């Protein structure tokens, strides 16, 4: 193993599961307090906030995973970044000049993106939000304060987003997850306290902002050690423009893939706010949130191995890659089987027990959502293993699937008036046409050929 790369073992996996439970579980743990203290309308606004945050993250345009993957390549000993494929090398020395140039490229890129986000949210975003608030009967002042804080957290989050790529690219999985747990505990404690103080939406967004700042500070201190800073001071940085030129083509492809993914998974919420009541949006949105928790828990093993995948590709080690793929898919199916069964059995009973006005969708709808989500995560993990080779063949199919989802949403929700069924079926059926089977079959074929 190259000297610059941290080993990834069972402890990293365990910490990854713990961090995922805290990160995505924080939303679930917070749900009882939100649902108990806030109206269904306010919960609907909260779901819109989360969708807008997901939309803002698209402006990263695929650079975060691309930067992270290339940081892994650098710490694996590569001496040059490639537009396509990986510079296979046996060197164990880290090229600090290349690393320094890459850091400069990351800072420059995210500074500009954060400014774009500020301008977009303050203008077009505020117009859209004002339109949504026409239906809102809650505290308008609280809603607008929360919106201003939301703009702040999104800009800051983007400005410092490369910190996460640095930790994971170096293989600091365990430390990254420990930082996540600390931040999520702070988020929960502050949010719960502010909710019961009557702060409304401001409580949730304010707590998120504080937790994000703390997380970024800790991440910076872990990565930029005294030794690393000394190494970087001794060298001249490579031209950051050349680094961006090497990363840009595949980053754009990843970004287009993310746009397609957003259209598939999030456009239903934005569409629903225009044609359904906020109460219906809250019902669908809460179900979607818990579904995302389940999906992220199912992908924990894959996410933990992500830095190692890049290293395996750099070393052309398909045998080890096959093992990681088997572990990742097996854990995904186990999580969905156990978690989905529990959800179907006691989900709405738990909401009733905490006194929530909002319910999950009916079980027949929930079964369909569970199936569609499982198939999507299965092909997403497969695509990740393909992407570890610095190849992005799925950006056009993702965009076409996104466009297909929008078309079906219009037909199902607007023309046929199928309501929530339309919001569920549009993305699911679109994915079944191609992506659900294409990427798993492609990676399985590649890994079998290596036996």
N, C-alpha and C positions, 0 to 999 in steps of 0.2 A: 504493500500500500504506500503511495507517495507520502512523503513527510508532511506535506501541507494539508493533508486531508484527515479529518477526524473519522475514527471508526464508528460504524453505526451498528449497535447490537440490541439485545433484548431490552436493556434499560431504556434505550431511546424509544422503542416501541411502546413500552409501558407508560413512559412519560407523555408520549404522543396521545395515547388513549386518554390519560388523565387530563391533559390540556384540552383535548377536543370536548370531553365531557364538560369541562368548565367553560370553554368558549361558547359552544353551541348550547350547552345545557344551561348557561346563565340566562339565556333568553327564556328557556322553559321554566327555570326556577323563578324568574321574574314575572312570568305570566300570571300566576295566581294573584299577585299583588296588583298588577295592571288591570286584570279583568275584574278584580274585586272593587277597585277604587275608580275605574274609568268607565265611561259609557261605551256602548258599541260603536258610536260615531267616532269617539276619540281613538279607539283601537283601530278603526279604519284609517284614520289619519296617520297613525303610527306605522301601519303596514305600507302606506304610500311613502312615508319617509324611508323605509327600508328599501323599497323599490327604487326610489330616486338615488339612494346611496349606491345601489348596484349599478344603476345607469352611469353614475359619475365614474365608477371604477373602470368602465369601458374606455374612458379617455386615457388610461394607462396604455391601451392599445397593444397589449401583449408583451410589453417590455419587461414587466416584473419577472415572469417565468423565464424569459429569454436572458435577462441579466443574471438571474440566479443560476441558470444552467451554465452560462459562460463563466461565472465565478467558480463553479465546480470544476470546469475544464481547466481554468488557470491554476487552481490549487491541486489539480491532478497532474500538473507538469506541462501542459501544452504551451507552446511558444508563440502561437498565432491563432486568432479566432477566424473561423471559416464561415462563409455565407451558407454553405450547404455541407452537411456531414461534419465529422470531427477529425482534427489533426491527431491521429493515433501516435502516441509517443511513450517511450519507456523512461523518460527523464523524471527524476524525483524533485528537481529544483523548481521553486516557484519563481516565475518571472514577475518581479515586483514592479518593473517599469510598465509592463502590460496591465498589471493590477491597478496601478496608480492612474493610468489613462482611462481604464474602465470606470473607476470611481468618479473621475471628473465627468465622464460621459453621463453617468447616472444622475449626478447632482444637477448638471445642466439641463438634462431632459425633464426631470421632475419639477424643477423650478418653473419652467415654462408651462408645463401642464397644469400646475397648481394655479397659475395666473389665469389660464383659460377657464378653469372651473369656476373661479371667483366671478369672472365676467358673465359666464353662462347662467349660473345659479342666481346671481343678483338681478339679472334682467329677465330672460325667458323663463327661468325657473320660478321666479316670483310671480310672473303673470299667470302661469299654470296653477300655482298654489292659491293665488287669490280666486281663481275660477272655482277650484275645488271647495274653498271655504264659503262659497255662497250657500252651500247646503248645510253648513256646520252650525249647530246651535249651542256649542260649548263656549268656553272662554277664548275669545278671539285674541286677546292680548297675549295670553299664554301660548297660543298657537303660533303667533308671529315671533315671539321671543325664541321659541323652540326652532323656528325656521332659520333665524339668524345664527343660532348656535350650530344648526345642521350645516349651514354654509361653512362656518369656521372649521368644524371637525373634518369635513370632506377636503377642504383645501390643505389643512395641516397633514391629514392622512396621506394625501397624494405627494406632498412636498417631501415627506420622509419615508415613502413607501419602499425605497431601495434598501433600507435597513434590514428588512425581513429577508430580502434576496441575499444579502451578505451573510447572515447567520446560517441560513439553510445551505447556501452554496459552499460554505466552509465545512459543513457537516456538523454544526453545533445544534443538533436536533434537540438533545435533552435540555440544554440551557435555554434554547428558544421556547420550548414548551413550559419550562419553569417560569419564565418571564410572563408568558401568556396566562398562567394560573394566577400569579400575583396580580396582574392587571384586571383579570376577571373578578377576583374576590373584591378588589377595591370598587369595581363597577357595580357589583351586586349590592354591597353595603351602602354605598353612596346613593344609588338609585332607590333602594327600598326606603332609606331614611327620608329622601326628598319627596317620594311619592306620598308617604304618610304625613308629610308636612304640608301637603296640598299644592305641590309645585306642578302637577299635571305633566304634560308632554315635556316641559322644560327639565323635569327631573331625569327623564331617561336620556335625553340628548346631552345634558350637562354632565351626567355621570360618564357617558361614553367619551366625551371630550377629555375629561380628567384621566380616565383609564388609558386612553390612547397616548397622551403626553407622557405618562409614567412608563408605559411600555416602550416607547421610543427612546427615552433616556437610558433605561436599563439595557436595551439592545445595543445602543451605541457604545456603552461602556464595556460590554462583553466582547464585541468584535474588535474595536480599536484599542488593543492592548499596547502597553509601552513598547514591547518588542516589535510589534507590527508597525507602529508609528515611526520607530527608528529606521526600520527597513525602508519604509516609504520615503522618509526624508533623504535617504542616501542616493536615491535614483531620480532620474528625470522621467517624467511621465511620457508615455507614448501619446501620439496625437489622438485626442478623444474623438475627433471627427472620424478618424479611420476606424475606431472601435465601433462607433455608431453605424458606420457604413457596413461593417461586417455583420452587426446584429440586426440592423434595420429590416432587411427583406423577410426573414422568418418571424421577427417580432410583429410586423404588419400582418402576416398571415395568421399568427396567433390572435392578434387583435380582431381581425375580421371573424375568426372563429368565435371569439367571445361575444362579438356583436350578434352573431347568429344565435349563440346560446342565450343571450339576453332576450332576444325576440321570441325564442322558443319558451323560455321559462318565466319571464317577467312581464311580457307585453299583455298577458291576460289581466294582470292587476291594473295596469294603466288603462286598458280598454274597459275593464269592469267599472272603474270609477265614473266613466262617462255614461254608462247605460244601466248600471245596477245601483241599488241603494248602498249607503255606507255600511249598513248592517250586513248585507250580503257580502260585500267586499271583506268585512271583518271576519266572517265565517270562513270564507275561502282563504283569506290571508293567514289566519291563525293555523289552519290545516297545512298550508304551504310552509309555514315557518317550522312546524314540528317535523314535516317531511324533510326539510333541509337538514334538521338536526340528525335525523335517522340516516340520511344520505352521507353526511359528513362523518358520522361515526363509522359507517360502512367503508369509507375511503381512508380511514386513519392509517392502516397498514401501508397502503400505497403511498400516502403523503410522507410517511416516515422514511420510506426508502427512496424518495425522489432524488436526493443528492447522490445516493449510491448508484442510481440508474445511469446518471451522466458519467460516472466513473467507470461503470461496466461497459458503456458504449465506447468510451475513450480507450479501454483496454481490449475491446472486441470480445468480452466475456459473455457470450450468449447463454452458456450453461447456468451461470449464476442468475442472469436475467430471467431465465425460465422459472427458477425457484421463486424469485420475488413475485413474478406474475401469478404463480399458483397460490402463494400466500395471500396476495392482495384480493384476488377474486373469491377465494374461499371465505375470507373474513367478511367480505361484502355480503355474500348470500346468507351467512349465519346471522349477521346483524339484522338484516331485513326480515328474516324468518322469525326471529325471537321478538324483535321490536315491533314488527307489524302485527303479530298475533296479540301482544299485550295491548297495543293501541286499539285494535278492533274490539277487544274484550272490555276494556275499562276506561277508554278515552273520555267519552262524554260524561260518564259517571263521575270522573274526577273533576271535570269542569262544573258539574252541578253541585258537587260537594263544596267547592270553594266559592260558590255563589256567583258564578260568572253569568253575565247576560249573553255572552257569545258561546256558540257551540261549534264543534267540528262538523264537517259535511257528513251526510248520511253514510252508513257503512258500505253500501253498494258503490257510491262515489269514491269512498276511501280505498276500497279494494282496487279500483281502476287506477287511482293515483299511485298506490304502492307499486303496482305492476309497472306502470310507465316509468316511475322513478328508478326502480331497480334496473330496468333495461338501459336507462340513460346512464346511470353510474357505471354499469358494466362496460358500455362502449366508451365512456369518458376515461376510465382507467386504461383501457386498451389503447386509446389515442395517446395517453400520456406516455406509455411505453414506446410508442412509435416516435413521439416528439423528442424523447431522450436521445435519439440519434440525430437531432437537429434537422429533422425533416417534417414538414407540415403539409400533408396531402389533403387535409380535411377542411381547409378554410372555405373553399367554394361550396361543398355540400352543406356546411353549417349555415352559410348565408342563404342558400336555397331553402333549407329547412326553416330558417327564420322567416323568410318571405312566405313560405307555404303556411306557416302558423298564423301569420297576420291575415292571410286570405281566408283560411278556415275560421278564424275568430270572427271576421266580418260576416261570413255565411251563417255560422252557428249561433252567434250572439245577437247580431243585428237583424239579419234576414229571417232566420228560423226561430229566434227568440228562445233558445234553449237554456239561457241563463248560465248557471254554474256548470252544467253538463258540457256546454259549449266551451267554457274556459278549460275544462279538464281534457276533453277529447281533441281539441285543435292541436296542441303541442304533441300529445301522445301519438296520434295517428300519423302526424308528419314524420316523427322520428322512426316509426316502424317501417316506413317506406324504404329507408336506406341506411341511416347511421347506426341504428340498433344492431345490425348484423355485420355491416361492412368492416368496421375497425377491429372488433374481436376476431373475425375470420382472418384479417390481414396479419395481425400480430401472432396469432396461433400458427399460421402457415410459416412465418419467418422462424419462430422458435422451434418448430418441429424439424425444419430443414437443418438445424444446427446439431441435431442428435447423431 
